[in-house]
Amino acid sequence: MTYFARNADNLLIGKYLGAAPLGYYALADNIMLFPVQAVGQTLRRVLFPAFAAMQSDHARFRQAYLRASTAIAFFTFPLMAGAAVLAPELIALFLGPRWGPVAPVLRILAPIGMLQSLTTMTAQIYLATGSTRAMFRWNTLFSAVLIAGFVAGLPWGIVGVAAIYAVLSFLLVSPTLAIPFRLIGLPLTALWKSVRLIVVGTAAMAAVVAALRWVLVYRLEAPAVATLGVCVVMGAAFYFLFMYNRRSAVFRDVLTLAGPRWSVLKRLADLLQAADVVSG
């Protein structure tokens, strides 16, 4: 059901708007979904056995779910925000000017990627608690509303379909989370508290990158490759320093989950923290 709902927009665009608009929209959609699939779905598959073992221990289940969701948001939120701000440069550099219509669609779909990175783990709650009937009922209703929205957006082209998709995603995110959360006694406010710092850090990073891009593009007239390179490096540095300076627990969780590949960053974080203690 979820697969059908997530692909209905492509089917409708292909049938009623044509192959070229479908190509632009599908590419933007794939870029939006890539971080969600690479981070969220991979972690979801790994954690399912642990969630199933905790199905009767709601306190542990809630804690594990929040930590996993926050770790996913730690990566997907800044990636999606950066893609939204730098969409013209990303498309121009990697695909060429012929794919320019992808950029405005990607900017609209990027926030949906943030939301889906949070909702992607809800399926594990349904499955781990044996509540697949409730999952099917909600997905059926969600799919019907979403498909109706896609149809309503067709007269405005692929931008209209993407805009309707974004609006409905934001309107439906609360019940999408609240229904499975009730199964383990998890309030929505708990998730917000877990990701609040990430939201603030992502917004601050996006503002910095947007200002830097404006200077590079409209003042210095820098080429796309230079603009993209400078903005990505500065944005990533700003975001990681912001999260470290706030002593975010998720920062340590992410380094731990990353394993040996990030052992250098772990040692660096420990050294910086020790230096702060000494200087204090």
ChimeraX attribute file (.defattr): number of C-alpha atoms within 10 A of each C-alpha:
attribute: neighborCount
match mode: 1-to-1
recipient: residues
	/A:1	14
	/A:2	12
	/A:3	8
	/A:4	11
	/A:5	18
	/A:6	14
	/A:7	13
	/A:8	18
	/A:9	27
	/A:10	20
	/A:11	13
	/A:12	17
	/A:13	24
	/A:14	17
	/A:15	11
	/A:16	14
	/A:17	16
	/A:18	11
	/A:19	12
	/A:20	11
	/A:21	19
	/A:22	21
	/A:23	17
	/A:24	19
	/A:25	27
	/A:26	21
	/A:27	17
	/A:28	24
	/A:29	23
	/A:30	13
	/A:31	16
	/A:32	27
	/A:33	21
	/A:34	14
	/A:35	20
	/A:36	26
	/A:37	18
	/A:38	12
	/A:39	16
	/A:40	25
	/A:41	16
	/A:42	11
	/A:43	17
	/A:44	21
	/A:45	12
	/A:46	10
	/A:47	16
	/A:48	17
	/A:49	12
	/A:50	13
	/A:51	23
	/A:52	18
	/A:53	12
	/A:54	17
	/A:55	19
	/A:56	13
	/A:57	12
	/A:58	15
	/A:59	14
	/A:60	14
	/A:61	21
	/A:62	22
	/A:63	12
	/A:64	16
	/A:65	21
	/A:66	21
	/A:67	18
	/A:68	22
	/A:69	22
	/A:70	27
	/A:71	25
	/A:72	27
	/A:73	26
	/A:74	24
	/A:75	19
	/A:76	29
	/A:77	26
	/A:78	23
	/A:79	22
	/A:80	28
	/A:81	22
	/A:82	25
	/A:83	24
	/A:84	23
	/A:85	21
	/A:86	23
	/A:87	23
	/A:88	22
	/A:89	24
	/A:90	21
	/A:91	21
	/A:92	17
	/A:93	14
	/A:94	10
	/A:95	12
	/A:96	12
	/A:97	13
	/A:98	10
	/A:99	15
	/A:100	17
	/A:101	18
	/A:102	26
	/A:103	24
	/A:104	17
	/A:105	25
	/A:106	30
	/A:107	24
	/A:108	22
	/A:109	26
	/A:110	27
	/A:111	20
	/A:112	23
	/A:113	26
	/A:114	24
	/A:115	18
	/A:116	21
	/A:117	25
	/A:118	25
	/A:119	17
	/A:120	17
	/A:121	24
	/A:122	21
	/A:123	15
	/A:124	21
	/A:125	24
	/A:126	21
	/A:127	16
	/A:128	20
	/A:129	17
	/A:130	14
	/A:131	15
	/A:132	15
	/A:133	11
	/A:134	13
	/A:135	18
	/A:136	14
	/A:137	12
	/A:138	17
	/A:139	16
	/A:140	15
	/A:141	11
	/A:142	19
	/A:143	19
	/A:144	13
	/A:145	14
	/A:146	21
	/A:147	19
	/A:148	13
	/A:149	20
	/A:150	24
	/A:151	17
	/A:152	13
	/A:153	20
	/A:154	19
	/A:155	13
	/A:156	11
	/A:157	16
	/A:158	25
	/A:159	22
	/A:160	19
	/A:161	24
	/A:162	27
	/A:163	20
	/A:164	20
	/A:165	21
	/A:166	18
	/A:167	13
	/A:168	17
	/A:169	19
	/A:170	12
	/A:171	11
	/A:172	13
	/A:173	15
	/A:174	12
	/A:175	13
	/A:176	18
	/A:177	19
	/A:178	15
	/A:179	16
	/A:180	22
	/A:181	18
	/A:182	12
	/A:183	15
	/A:184	19
	/A:185	13
	/A:186	21
	/A:187	13
	/A:188	14
	/A:189	9
	/A:190	13
	/A:191	19
	/A:192	14
	/A:193	12
	/A:194	18
	/A:195	22
	/A:196	14
	/A:197	18
	/A:198	25
	/A:199	17
	/A:200	14
	/A:201	22
	/A:202	27
	/A:203	16
	/A:204	17
	/A:205	23
	/A:206	25
	/A:207	16
	/A:208	17
	/A:209	26
	/A:210	18
	/A:211	13
	/A:212	16
	/A:213	23
	/A:214	14
	/A:215	14
	/A:216	19
	/A:217	15
	/A:218	9
	/A:219	9
	/A:220	11
	/A:221	13
	/A:222	14
	/A:223	12
	/A:224	19
	/A:225	14
	/A:226	14
	/A:227	22
	/A:228	22
	/A:229	12
	/A:230	15
	/A:231	23
	/A:232	17
	/A:233	11
	/A:234	15
	/A:235	24
	/A:236	16
	/A:237	12
	/A:238	19
	/A:239	22
	/A:240	14
	/A:241	13
	/A:242	19
	/A:243	20
	/A:244	17
	/A:245	10
	/A:246	11
	/A:247	12
	/A:248	13
	/A:249	13
	/A:250	22
	/A:251	19
	/A:252	17
	/A:253	14
	/A:254	19
	/A:255	18
	/A:256	14
	/A:257	13
	/A:258	12
	/A:259	10
	/A:260	11
	/A:261	11
	/A:262	14
	/A:263	13
	/A:264	11
	/A:265	12
	/A:266	19
	/A:267	11
	/A:268	12
	/A:269	16
	/A:270	13
	/A:271	12
	/A:272	13
	/A:273	15
	/A:274	12
	/A:275	11
	/A:276	10
	/A:277	9
	/A:278	8
	/A:279	7
	/A:280	6
